[in-house]
Every structure is written in structure tokens, then in C-alpha cells.
């Protein structure tokens, strides 16, 4: 695949849908850090994501999500999947806001 010239990268970013975004490839998977089963977020997960090149998993019965911290936007991102298809990428200021949004939209366990 040909690399897009630098001057066109900003234009391309406007065309690419946000739901195709994933955590950066060089990020490390921390495993499950959020759970709808007990509505808990692993202690220290937000700080860890902010300080490290890492992402975590957020499994639920109605969806599966990956979460990471976008240092450029200074927001947590979550790529939500249903039936192995990305349905949405959301941005929120905290993991608890991501959890609340996902429970409201996709249901809690």
C-alpha cells in the first residue's frame, strides 16, 4: 500500500470515519480493566492509561470495547464492537463516562 504524502494526511483524516480507529499498534494490552458484571473499573487504570502506551479491554454481554487514552485530544477513547464489527468510537473525559455511555446505549449486564 502506498503511503499518503504528508500534505494530504490531514485531508484523509477528515474522510476516514472515526469508527475505524483503533488503539495505536505499539500500545500494550493491559487485559480486562472494566466490567459491566460488577460495574467496576480497575483501580488506577485511568492513570496507567494516561502514563503508558497501553489499552485495556471492556467486555460486556452486548458488546466488547477497547479503551485507551488519546494524548493528542486528552480524552479516553473506546472502540465499541458488536458481533466482531466496530459500531462506534467514542471519546469521553473519563473511563466512568465511557462506562455510563455504553451501559445507556448498549445495556448493562
Rosetta silent file (secondary structure, phi, psi, omega in degrees, C-alpha in Angstrom):
SEQUENCE: XXXXXXXXXXXXXXXXXXXXXXXXXXXXXXXXXXXXXXXXXXXXXXXXXXXXXXXXXXXXXXXXXXXXXXXXXXXXXXXXXXXXXXXXXXXXXXXXXXXXXXXXXXXXX
SCORE:     score description
SCORE:     0.000 S_00000001
   1 L     0.000  136.165 -179.891    0.000    0.000    0.000 S_00000001
   2 L   -77.805  140.838  176.471    1.335    3.426   -0.893 S_00000001
   3 L   -76.984  137.088  177.436    1.898    5.930    1.870 S_00000001
   4 L   -71.187  132.135  177.023   -0.185    9.077    1.565 S_00000001
   5 L   -57.660  147.805 -175.499    2.039   12.127    1.094 S_00000001
   6 H   -53.589  -40.038 -176.206    2.277   14.261    4.228 S_00000001
   7 H   -67.351  -17.777  179.666    0.433   17.207    2.772 S_00000001
   8 H   -97.505   -7.501 -175.426   -2.627   15.009    2.118 S_00000001
   9 H   -61.996  -39.592  179.069   -2.751   13.301    5.520 S_00000001
  10 H   -64.767  -40.253  177.999   -4.958   15.982    7.115 S_00000001
  11 H   -62.587  -44.403 -179.335   -7.405   15.758    4.233 S_00000001
  12 H   -61.622  -39.742 -179.410   -7.519   11.984    4.509 S_00000001
  13 H   -58.349  -34.340  178.470   -8.193   12.182    8.256 S_00000001
  14 H   -68.706  -26.776 -176.621  -11.398   14.105    7.525 S_00000001
  15 H   -86.960  -36.439 -177.795  -12.591   11.316    5.217 S_00000001
  16 L   -68.332  128.445 -179.259  -11.733    8.328    7.410 S_00000001
  17 L   -72.991  141.894 -177.868  -14.616    7.503    9.734 S_00000001
  18 H   -60.095  -29.758 -175.791  -13.811    7.619   13.430 S_00000001
  19 H   -68.979  -11.410  176.733  -15.287    4.163   13.972 S_00000001
  20 H   -86.167   -5.717 -177.631  -12.371    2.632   12.053 S_00000001
  21 L   -74.055  145.585  178.033   -9.888    3.917   14.635 S_00000001
  22 L  -133.302  167.663  173.511   -8.123    1.506   16.939 S_00000001
  23 L   -60.237  149.657  177.830   -5.570    1.887   19.709 S_00000001
  24 L   -54.276  143.853 -175.591   -2.114    2.517   18.257 S_00000001
  25 L   -60.611  -27.363 -178.632   -0.379   -0.686   17.177 S_00000001
  26 L   -87.290    6.592  177.736    2.547   -0.096   19.554 S_00000001
  27 L   -82.634  148.252  179.482    0.277    0.012   22.627 S_00000001
  28 E   -95.079  138.694  178.291    0.329   -2.909   25.089 S_00000001
  29 E   -80.030  121.414  177.777   -2.873   -4.726   26.050 S_00000001
  30 E   -84.226   -8.247 -175.591   -3.481   -4.491   29.807 S_00000001
  31 E    86.429 -161.001 -176.505   -6.286   -7.054   29.647 S_00000001
  32 E   -70.910  120.149  178.965   -9.698   -6.530   31.222 S_00000001
  33 E  -119.451   -9.602 -179.944   -9.830   -3.214   33.099 S_00000001
  34 E  -137.100  149.773 -178.543  -13.598   -2.556   33.091 S_00000001
  35 E  -147.328  131.554  173.316  -16.563   -4.816   33.735 S_00000001
  36 L   -80.122  -18.055 -179.116  -20.318   -4.482   33.432 S_00000001
  37 L   -58.181  -46.053  179.117  -20.720   -7.546   35.629 S_00000001
  38 L  -118.605    7.707  179.764  -19.913   -5.550   38.753 S_00000001
  39 L    53.673   44.757 -179.069  -19.823   -2.067   37.160 S_00000001
  40 E  -119.442  151.892  174.027  -16.230   -1.607   38.269 S_00000001
  41 E  -117.260  130.661 -178.203  -13.148   -0.048   36.746 S_00000001
  42 L   -53.794  132.601 -179.901   -9.792   -1.460   37.813 S_00000001
  43 L   -56.891  130.861  178.248   -8.165    0.765   40.404 S_00000001
  44 L    81.045    0.646 -176.015   -5.513    3.008   38.862 S_00000001
  45 H   -62.290  -42.274 -178.856   -6.499    2.159   35.270 S_00000001
  46 H   -60.897  -47.423 -179.208   -7.062    5.769   34.198 S_00000001
  47 H   -63.976  -39.737  179.602   -3.670    6.917   35.449 S_00000001
  48 H   -62.207  -45.839  179.507   -1.963    3.889   33.918 S_00000001
  49 H   -63.539  -37.254  179.675   -3.516    4.545   30.507 S_00000001
  50 H   -67.220  -34.606 -173.010   -2.552    8.218   30.695 S_00000001
  51 H   -94.351  -16.701 -173.314    1.087    7.478   31.555 S_00000001
  52 L  -126.338  158.719  174.423    1.760    4.415   29.396 S_00000001
  53 L   -83.766   84.394 -173.985    1.336    3.287   25.826 S_00000001
  54 E  -148.490  159.253  172.473   -1.398    0.848   26.735 S_00000001
  55 E  -137.760  161.944 -179.797   -5.032   -0.035   26.160 S_00000001
  56 E  -128.031  167.772  179.473   -7.493   -2.137   28.086 S_00000001
  57 E  -103.496  147.431  178.830  -10.449   -4.377   27.388 S_00000001
  58 E  -134.017   85.635  179.973  -14.031   -3.722   28.373 S_00000001
  59 E   -84.405  147.947  175.126  -16.119   -6.879   27.846 S_00000001
  60 L  -151.433  168.561 -177.499  -19.888   -6.974   28.301 S_00000001
  61 L   -70.912  -28.502 -176.599  -22.662   -9.312   27.216 S_00000001
  62 L  -102.794   -3.909 -179.345  -23.940   -6.938   24.482 S_00000001
  63 L  -164.555  169.644  171.260  -20.621   -5.521   23.267 S_00000001
  64 E  -135.461  135.413 -178.929  -16.853   -5.627   23.537 S_00000001
  65 E  -133.676  153.180  168.588  -14.751   -2.475   23.691 S_00000001
  66 E  -111.913  144.396 -178.615  -11.137   -1.452   23.824 S_00000001
  67 E  -129.328  142.711  177.539  -10.221    1.701   25.740 S_00000001
  68 E  -154.767  169.187  179.019   -7.136    3.906   25.618 S_00000001
  69 E  -105.409  125.203  177.807   -6.064    7.474   26.309 S_00000001
  70 E   -91.193  106.309 -176.196   -5.529    9.759   23.330 S_00000001
  71 L   -67.177  -30.695  179.727   -2.754   12.111   24.418 S_00000001
  72 L   -67.528  -47.141 -178.722   -3.321   14.461   21.498 S_00000001
  73 L   -87.835  -13.057 -177.645   -7.012   15.002   22.269 S_00000001
  74 L    57.196   43.061  178.225   -6.566   14.453   26.033 S_00000001
  75 E  -138.119  153.663  171.651   -9.611   12.169   26.070 S_00000001
  76 E   -80.905  140.676  178.892  -10.263    8.492   26.657 S_00000001
  77 E  -114.676  150.065  175.123  -11.306    6.625   23.526 S_00000001
  78 E  -141.349  124.612  176.502  -13.361    3.480   23.277 S_00000001
  79 E   -98.319  110.721 -175.204  -13.841    1.350   20.172 S_00000001
  80 E   -96.878  131.238  179.165  -17.136   -0.481   20.662 S_00000001
  81 E  -123.446  146.338  170.367  -17.807   -3.703   18.766 S_00000001
  82 E  -133.433  130.545 -179.164  -20.859   -5.905   18.386 S_00000001
  83 L    53.369   42.900  176.434  -20.616   -9.250   16.598 S_00000001
  84 L    66.509   14.120  177.116  -16.955   -8.505   15.729 S_00000001
  85 E  -116.434  135.247  176.020  -17.885   -5.289   13.900 S_00000001
  86 E   -70.019  125.142  179.041  -16.963   -1.818   15.075 S_00000001
  87 E  -104.841  -19.769 -176.335  -20.179    0.096   15.700 S_00000001
  88 E  -174.294  148.676  168.091  -18.741    3.257   17.190 S_00000001
  89 E  -120.072  124.952 -177.092  -15.681    5.002   18.591 S_00000001
  90 E  -115.524  156.571  177.753  -16.460    7.332   21.467 S_00000001
  91 E  -126.513  128.164  179.449  -14.432    9.978   23.283 S_00000001
  92 E  -143.210  159.325 -178.605  -15.044   10.876   26.927 S_00000001
  93 L   -75.919  -11.793 -178.857  -13.057   12.604   29.692 S_00000001
  94 L  -152.130  162.255  176.632  -13.024    9.520   31.955 S_00000001
  95 H   -68.079  -33.587  178.574  -13.475    5.754   31.940 S_00000001
  96 H   -65.342  -34.004  176.627  -16.557    6.093   34.154 S_00000001
  97 H   -69.415  -36.887  175.347  -18.160    8.333   31.498 S_00000001
  98 H   -62.947  -45.653 -179.904  -17.356    5.706   28.855 S_00000001
  99 H   -61.281  -46.738 -179.567  -18.940    3.035   31.035 S_00000001
 100 H   -60.345  -43.358  179.773  -22.070    5.111   31.690 S_00000001
 101 H   -62.639  -47.780 -177.971  -22.456    5.883   27.973 S_00000001
 102 H   -64.140  -40.731  177.651  -22.015    2.247   26.929 S_00000001
 103 H   -63.607  -43.425  178.619  -24.465    0.983   29.547 S_00000001
 104 H   -62.905  -41.441 -174.045  -27.048    3.566   28.484 S_00000001
 105 H   -85.917  -40.456 -172.715  -26.658    2.822   24.783 S_00000001
 106 H  -111.082   -8.144  177.806  -25.866   -0.924   24.675 S_00000001
 107 L    96.987  146.339  176.894  -27.210   -2.161   28.012 S_00000001
 108 L   -97.770  162.752 -179.787  -25.647   -3.294   31.270 S_00000001
 109 L   -79.733    0.000    0.000  -25.241   -6.886   32.376 S_00000001
